[in-house]
Amino acid sequence: MHPAEAGSVPSLSPWADGLGRAGSRAIQLLAVTAVAALVLRVLAAVEMVVLATVVALILASAVHPLVRRLEERGWGATAATVAVFVSLLGVLGGVVTGVVLGVRGELDELVRAAVTGWQHLQELVAAGPLPVPVDAGTVNDALSRLGDYLVSDSARQSALSGLGVASEVLTGTVLMAIVLFFFLKDGPRIWSFVLRWTAGETRARLAESGDRAVGILGSYVRGIVLIATIDATFIGLGLWALGVPLVVPLTVIVFLTAFVPVIGALVAGTVAALVALVAEGPVTALAVVLVVVVVNHLEGYFLQPVVMGRTLRLHGLVVLLALSAGSVLGGVAGAVLAVPLTAVAWAVLQVWTTRYQGGDDPLLGPDPVSSAEGAADRASRRHRWKYQGMRRQDRPAPWAVPPPRSPR
């Protein structure tokens, strides 16, 4: 070895050791977080547009098979789109009108029941039969503060801001209807335009992600509407059979809260039980709780597997966390959209990563994901042929004619 080389010390990069690699990963993570925060900030600035587009996409995923079926029977694209679009708006308008009329017709009685219920609860607190001690003074003080707020300037300002919210809701609804029409009419063309910016493996995975997202959203909407209708029907019949008053508004509450998994059933059951407790006594209230529990168990163990199939394959903890995050970020709309969007994110993640090692493991034990669920995640044969053809587009076809060379 040369003497100069023997005495030299090799220069190492500060990023070569473990600490350097961890630092580089931390910098990359900070950069990704900054970009994600910027994207979320931009989306929050146009929240109405984003929400209208997402709702339109979900509704289009649910009813677009009807458009395709009409086209297969000889309808023109525009005629099929208009027919499905008008029918969908009619159904949604009828549901909203029925909900408003059902609640409005019982509003006076609902107010009287609420006042009577509060007086009854005060008597229970004063008598002391409750298992948990309640300070009536604290509750009355909270109600007094609420009353002061209702007559304050803040309440008037909130009422004025409510007018602005109503106008935003109306604008967002009109925008959603317009976007929905074009999704129904030109959805495949729009998606084809997006796919043409990619090629090969990226195009195949992006196409599979889109197919899975549309399938999950469509199946979820169709299933949750059917389940909400069945829940409201059976619980409403149970309330009517038990002689509970305010059956119509309570049935409406059951129908609306069914669109929020897990938490919705708890809210609807609590409201119905409280009304029954005030109107008919504790025995009827317990019977109402039993009816709600039985219907929700039938929904969880029978209706959801049959109606939705394996569309919603999420653990209960994931559903609760998604609902919590959606409620914090988007309020009621976030709670309603959190679960289907989480299911879409999980399906898309499975398309883009192959790190998950399925099957039984000698050390880890059985696979948490069943083989039936894994089979359900596989694309159909027709779609697999389509994705494989997209992957081969990275290589020129043998029959393709090379472009002519430009003369020098």
Secondary structure per residue as TSV (DSSP state, phi and psi in degrees):
chain	resnum	aa	ss	phi	psi
A	1	M	-	360.0	142.1
A	2	H	-	-65.8	141.3
A	3	P	H	-60.2	-37.7
A	4	A	H	-65.2	-35.5
A	5	E	H	-72.7	-31.5
A	6	A	H	-67.4	-34.0
A	7	G	H	-89.7	-6.1
A	8	S	-	-79.3	148.4
A	9	V	-	-107.0	122.6
A	10	P	-	-61.4	135.7
A	11	S	-	-85.6	122.7
A	12	L	-	-104.9	142.8
A	13	S	-	-70.1	141.6
A	14	P	T	-65.7	-11.7
A	15	W	T	-99.9	6.2
A	16	A	S	-82.8	-30.4
A	17	D	S	-82.9	-179.1
A	18	G	H	-62.8	-40.6
A	19	L	H	-65.0	-37.9
A	20	G	H	-66.3	-41.6
A	21	R	H	-64.5	-39.0
A	22	A	H	-63.7	-38.4
A	23	G	H	-64.9	-41.3
A	24	S	H	-64.8	-39.5
A	25	R	H	-65.7	-37.0
A	26	A	H	-64.5	-40.3
A	27	I	H	-64.1	-42.4
A	28	Q	H	-62.7	-40.5
A	29	L	H	-64.5	-40.9
A	30	L	H	-63.8	-39.5
A	31	A	H	-65.2	-44.3
A	32	V	H	-63.7	-40.9
A	33	T	H	-63.1	-40.6
A	34	A	H	-64.2	-42.4
A	35	V	H	-65.1	-42.6
A	36	A	H	-63.0	-40.7
A	37	A	H	-64.3	-38.1
A	38	L	H	-65.6	-42.2
A	39	V	H	-63.2	-44.0
A	40	L	H	-63.6	-36.1
A	41	R	H	-66.0	-40.8
A	42	V	H	-65.9	-43.0
A	43	L	H	-64.3	-36.9
A	44	A	H	-65.9	-30.7
A	45	A	H	-68.7	-28.2
A	46	V	T	-117.0	46.0
A	47	E	H	-58.5	-40.5
A	48	M	H	-64.0	-41.7
A	49	V	H	-65.9	-43.4
A	50	V	H	-63.6	-45.9
A	51	L	H	-64.5	-41.6
A	52	A	H	-63.4	-39.6
A	53	T	H	-67.5	-42.4
A	54	V	H	-64.6	-44.8
A	55	V	H	-63.2	-41.3
A	56	A	H	-62.9	-40.1
A	57	L	H	-63.8	-41.6
A	58	I	H	-65.1	-45.8
A	59	L	H	-65.6	-40.0
A	60	A	H	-63.7	-38.6
A	61	S	H	-62.9	-31.2
A	62	A	H	-77.2	-36.9
A	63	V	H	-109.8	-4.9
A	64	H	H	-62.6	-32.1
A	65	P	H	-56.0	-30.8
A	66	L	H	-66.5	-39.9
A	67	V	H	-61.9	-45.4
A	68	R	H	-64.2	-37.4
A	69	R	H	-67.2	-39.5
A	70	L	H	-65.5	-38.3
A	71	E	H	-65.5	-36.7
A	72	E	H	-65.8	-24.5
A	73	R	T	-90.7	9.8
A	74	G	T	102.9	0.7
A	75	W	-	-73.1	149.0
A	76	G	-	-72.7	160.0
A	77	A	H	-62.1	-43.8
A	78	T	H	-68.0	-43.2
A	79	A	H	-63.7	-43.1
A	80	A	H	-64.2	-41.1
A	81	T	H	-63.8	-45.8
A	82	V	H	-63.3	-41.6
A	83	A	H	-62.8	-47.6
A	84	V	H	-68.3	-40.1
A	85	F	H	-62.7	-47.7
A	86	V	H	-65.6	-40.2
A	87	S	H	-63.1	-42.3
A	88	L	H	-64.3	-44.5
A	89	L	H	-62.1	-37.9
A	90	G	H	-63.8	-42.2
A	91	V	H	-65.3	-46.7
A	92	L	H	-62.6	-42.4
A	93	G	H	-63.0	-39.9
A	94	G	H	-64.9	-40.0
A	95	V	H	-64.3	-46.5
A	96	V	H	-62.3	-42.8
A	97	T	H	-63.0	-42.8
A	98	G	H	-63.4	-40.0
A	99	V	H	-63.6	-46.3
A	100	V	H	-63.9	-46.6
A	101	L	H	-65.8	-37.8
A	102	G	H	-64.7	-40.3
A	103	V	H	-77.5	-39.7
A	104	R	H	-66.0	-37.4
A	105	G	H	-66.3	-23.8
A	106	E	T	-108.0	13.8
A	107	L	H	-64.5	-47.0
A	108	D	H	-61.2	-44.7
A	109	E	H	-66.2	-34.9
A	110	L	H	-64.3	-40.6
A	111	V	H	-63.7	-45.2
A	112	R	H	-61.8	-40.3
A	113	A	H	-65.5	-36.9
A	114	A	H	-64.8	-43.0
A	115	V	H	-63.6	-45.9
A	116	T	H	-63.1	-39.5
A	117	G	H	-63.3	-40.4
A	118	W	H	-65.5	-40.2
A	119	Q	H	-62.8	-39.4
A	120	H	H	-65.3	-41.0
A	121	L	H	-65.1	-36.8
A	122	Q	H	-62.7	-39.1
A	123	E	H	-65.2	-39.5
A	124	L	H	-64.5	-40.2
A	125	V	H	-65.4	-41.7
A	126	A	H	-66.9	-36.8
A	127	A	H	-73.6	-28.0
A	128	G	-	80.4	27.3
A	129	P	-	-85.2	-4.4
A	130	L	S	-73.8	144.6
A	131	P	S	-69.7	-22.5
A	132	V	S	-111.1	124.4
A	133	P	-	-66.1	135.3
A	134	V	-	-123.7	129.7
A	135	D	-	-84.1	107.2
A	136	A	H	-64.0	-32.5
A	137	G	H	-63.3	-40.3
A	138	T	H	-64.7	-41.8
A	139	V	H	-65.0	-43.4
A	140	N	H	-64.5	-37.0
A	141	D	H	-64.5	-40.2
A	142	A	H	-63.8	-41.1
A	143	L	H	-66.1	-36.1
A	144	S	H	-64.3	-41.6
A	145	R	H	-64.6	-38.2
A	146	L	H	-63.1	-41.1
A	147	G	H	-64.4	-40.6
A	148	D	H	-61.8	-37.7
A	149	Y	H	-66.3	-37.7
A	150	L	H	-65.4	-25.5
A	151	V	T	-103.3	8.4
A	152	S	S	-90.9	175.5
A	153	D	H	-67.2	-31.0
A	154	S	H	-62.1	-38.2
A	155	A	H	-66.3	-40.8
A	156	R	H	-65.4	-39.1
A	157	Q	H	-65.3	-38.5
A	158	S	H	-65.3	-36.5
A	159	A	H	-65.2	-40.2
A	160	L	H	-65.9	-40.5
A	161	S	H	-66.0	-28.1
A	162	G	H	-62.6	-32.8
A	163	L	H	-63.8	-40.3
A	164	G	H	-64.1	-39.1
A	165	V	H	-63.5	-40.1
A	166	A	H	-62.5	-40.8
A	167	S	H	-66.7	-37.2
A	168	E	H	-65.4	-39.7
A	169	V	H	-63.3	-42.0
A	170	L	H	-64.1	-44.2
A	171	T	H	-63.2	-43.6
A	172	G	H	-63.9	-35.5
A	173	T	H	-65.6	-43.7
A	174	V	H	-63.3	-43.6
A	175	L	H	-63.0	-41.4
A	176	M	H	-60.9	-41.5
A	177	A	H	-63.7	-40.6
A	178	I	H	-65.7	-47.0
A	179	V	H	-63.3	-38.6
A	180	L	H	-60.9	-42.2
A	181	F	H	-60.8	-44.8
A	182	F	H	-72.9	-30.8
A	183	F	H	-64.5	-40.5
A	184	L	H	-68.0	-38.3
A	185	K	H	-81.9	-44.8
A	186	D	H	-121.5	19.6
A	187	G	H	-56.2	-51.4
A	188	P	H	-60.5	-36.7
A	189	R	H	-67.6	-39.6
A	190	I	H	-63.5	-42.8
A	191	W	H	-68.0	-36.9
A	192	S	H	-62.8	-38.5
A	193	F	H	-62.4	-39.9
A	194	V	H	-67.4	-43.0
A	195	L	H	-66.4	-27.7
A	196	R	T	-70.7	-8.6
A	197	W	T	-84.5	-4.6
A	198	T	-	-124.4	174.9
A	199	A	-	-155.5	161.0
A	200	G	H	64.5	-136.3
A	201	E	H	-60.9	-39.0
A	202	T	H	-62.7	-43.8
A	203	R	H	-64.0	-40.8
A	204	A	H	-63.8	-44.9
A	205	R	H	-69.7	-36.9
A	206	L	H	-65.8	-40.2
A	207	A	H	-64.9	-42.3
A	208	E	H	-65.6	-37.7
A	209	S	H	-61.7	-43.8
A	210	G	H	-64.4	-42.3
A	211	D	H	-62.6	-42.5
A	212	R	H	-67.1	-40.9
A	213	A	H	-62.1	-46.6
A	214	V	H	-64.1	-41.9
A	215	G	H	-63.3	-43.3
A	216	I	H	-66.7	-46.3
A	217	L	H	-62.9	-44.3
A	218	G	H	-63.3	-46.6
A	219	S	H	-64.8	-37.9
A	220	Y	H	-64.9	-46.1
A	221	V	H	-64.0	-48.4
A	222	R	H	-61.1	-40.2
A	223	G	H	-70.6	-43.0
A	224	I	H	-69.3	-32.7
A	225	V	H	-66.0	-43.8
A	226	L	H	-64.8	-42.4
A	227	I	H	-65.7	-41.8
A	228	A	H	-62.1	-39.6
A	229	T	H	-65.3	-43.1
A	230	I	H	-66.7	-44.0
A	231	D	H	-59.3	-48.1
A	232	A	H	-62.9	-37.7
A	233	T	H	-65.7	-49.5
A	234	F	H	-72.2	-40.4
A	235	I	H	-68.2	-38.7
A	236	G	H	-62.2	-41.7
A	237	L	H	-63.7	-38.2
A	238	G	H	-64.5	-42.4
A	239	L	H	-63.3	-40.1
A	240	W	H	-65.7	-40.9
A	241	A	H	-66.9	-31.7
A	242	L	T	-83.3	-4.6
A	243	G	T	77.4	23.6
A	244	V	-	-76.5	133.3
A	245	P	S	-73.9	172.1
A	246	L	-	58.0	42.9
A	247	V	H	-64.5	-41.7
A	248	V	H	-64.3	-52.7
A	249	P	H	-64.7	-34.0
A	250	L	H	-66.5	-38.0
A	251	T	H	-64.7	-38.8
A	252	V	H	-62.6	-41.5
A	253	I	H	-62.5	-42.0
A	254	V	H	-61.1	-43.4
A	255	F	H	-63.3	-45.1
A	256	L	H	-70.6	-42.4
A	257	T	H	-72.5	-15.1
A	258	A	T	-66.0	-18.9
A	259	F	T	-76.7	-7.8
A	260	V	S	-111.9	102.9
A	261	P	T	-60.0	151.9
A	262	V	T	66.9	-64.9
A	263	I	H	-69.3	-36.4
A	264	G	H	-60.5	-42.6
A	265	A	H	-63.9	-38.3
A	266	L	H	-64.3	-43.6
A	267	V	H	-64.8	-48.7
A	268	A	H	-62.4	-43.3
A	269	G	H	-64.3	-38.5
A	270	T	H	-64.5	-45.4
A	271	V	H	-62.8	-46.1
A	272	A	H	-63.2	-40.3
A	273	A	H	-67.1	-37.7
A	274	L	H	-65.4	-42.7
A	275	V	H	-62.8	-42.4
A	276	A	H	-66.0	-36.1
A	277	L	H	-63.3	-42.1
A	278	V	H	-71.2	-41.2
A	279	A	H	-84.8	-39.7
A	280	E	H	-121.3	-12.5
A	281	G	-	107.2	174.8
A	282	P	H	-67.2	-31.7
A	283	V	H	-64.4	-47.1
A	284	T	H	-65.0	-36.4
A	285	A	H	-62.6	-42.6
A	286	L	H	-64.2	-37.4
A	287	A	H	-64.1	-38.8
A	288	V	H	-63.7	-43.5
A	289	V	H	-59.9	-41.3
A	290	L	H	-63.2	-43.0
A	291	V	H	-61.0	-45.5
A	292	V	H	-63.9	-42.2
A	293	V	H	-64.2	-43.9
A	294	V	H	-63.2	-45.8
A	295	V	H	-63.3	-41.2
A	296	N	H	-70.0	-32.6
A	297	H	H	-68.5	-40.3
A	298	L	H	-62.0	-37.6
A	299	E	I	-64.2	-47.1
A	300	G	I	-69.6	-37.0
A	301	Y	I	-99.5	-13.5
A	302	F	I	-127.1	-54.7
A	303	L	I	-65.5	-50.6
A	304	Q	H	-62.1	-46.0
A	305	P	H	-62.2	-34.9
A	306	V	H	-79.7	-45.5
A	307	V	H	-77.6	-48.0
A	308	M	T	-91.8	-11.4
A	309	G	T	64.4	-127.0
A	310	R	T	-113.2	30.1
A	311	T	S	-65.2	-44.2
A	312	L	-	-105.5	83.5
A	313	R	-	-105.4	71.8
A	314	L	-	-126.7	141.7
A	315	H	-	-66.5	151.4
A	316	G	H	-58.2	-37.1
A	317	L	H	-64.5	-39.6
A	318	V	H	-63.5	-40.1
A	319	V	H	-62.4	-44.7
A	320	L	H	-64.2	-43.0
A	321	L	H	-65.3	-39.6
A	322	A	H	-64.5	-41.6
A	323	L	H	-63.2	-41.5
A	324	S	H	-64.1	-47.4
A	325	A	H	-64.3	-41.8
A	326	G	H	-63.9	-38.2
A	327	S	H	-66.4	-40.5
A	328	V	H	-67.9	-42.3
A	329	L	H	-81.1	-36.9
A	330	G	H	-129.6	10.4
A	331	G	H	66.7	-140.4
A	332	V	H	-64.5	-43.0
A	333	A	H	-62.2	-39.7
A	334	G	H	-64.5	-37.9
A	335	A	H	-66.2	-37.3
A	336	V	H	-71.0	-38.6
A	337	L	H	-90.4	-10.3
A	338	A	H	-63.6	-46.5
A	339	V	H	-68.1	-50.4
A	340	P	H	-62.6	-36.8
A	341	L	H	-68.3	-34.4
A	342	T	H	-66.7	-40.1
A	343	A	H	-62.5	-39.6
A	344	V	H	-64.2	-44.0
A	345	A	H	-61.1	-39.7
A	346	W	H	-66.6	-41.3
A	347	A	H	-65.7	-41.9
A	348	V	H	-66.8	-38.1
A	349	L	H	-60.6	-37.5
A	350	Q	H	-67.2	-26.2
A	351	V	H	-73.4	-39.9
A	352	W	H	-91.7	-6.8
A	353	T	-	-132.1	146.8
A	354	T	-	-122.2	21.3
A	355	R	-	-74.2	-26.1
A	356	Y	-	-68.2	126.8
A	357	Q	-	-102.8	102.7
A	358	G	-	-79.8	173.7
A	359	G	S	91.1	168.1
A	360	D	-	-72.7	142.1
A	361	D	B	-118.4	137.1
A	362	P	T	-63.4	-25.2
A	363	L	T	-101.1	-39.4
A	364	L	T	-84.2	-20.6
A	365	G	B	92.6	-158.4
A	366	P	S	-65.2	154.0
A	367	D	-	-72.7	126.3
A	368	P	S	-61.0	-28.9
A	369	V	S	-91.0	118.7
A	370	S	-	-69.0	160.0
A	371	S	H	-64.9	-32.3
A	372	A	H	-64.4	-40.5
A	373	E	H	-67.6	-37.6
A	374	G	H	-64.0	-38.4
A	375	A	H	-67.0	-35.4
A	376	A	H	-68.4	-25.0
A	377	D	H	-76.8	-15.6
A	378	R	S	-74.8	143.8
A	379	A	-	-74.0	161.1
A	380	S	-	-70.0	167.2
A	381	R	H	-62.4	-40.3
A	382	R	H	-62.5	-42.5
A	383	H	H	-69.3	-35.9
A	384	R	H	-63.9	-38.9
A	385	W	H	-62.6	-39.9
A	386	K	H	-64.8	-44.5
A	387	Y	H	-66.5	-38.8
A	388	Q	H	-65.3	-38.2
A	389	G	H	-62.9	-37.3
A	390	M	H	-65.6	-37.5
A	391	R	H	-65.2	-35.0
A	392	R	H	-73.2	-10.7
A	393	Q	T	-71.4	-11.1
A	394	D	T	-66.0	-29.0
A	395	R	S	-103.1	137.9
A	396	P	-	-64.8	140.5
A	397	A	-	-66.3	147.0
A	398	P	T	-64.3	-23.5
A	399	W	T	-91.9	-2.4
A	400	A	-	-69.6	136.6
A	401	V	-	-87.7	124.1
A	402	P	-	-65.2	146.9
A	403	P	-	-65.4	147.4
A	404	P	-	-66.1	143.9
A	405	R	-	-78.9	140.3
A	406	S	-	-75.0	137.2
A	407	P	-	-66.2	141.2
A	408	R	-	-85.8	360.0
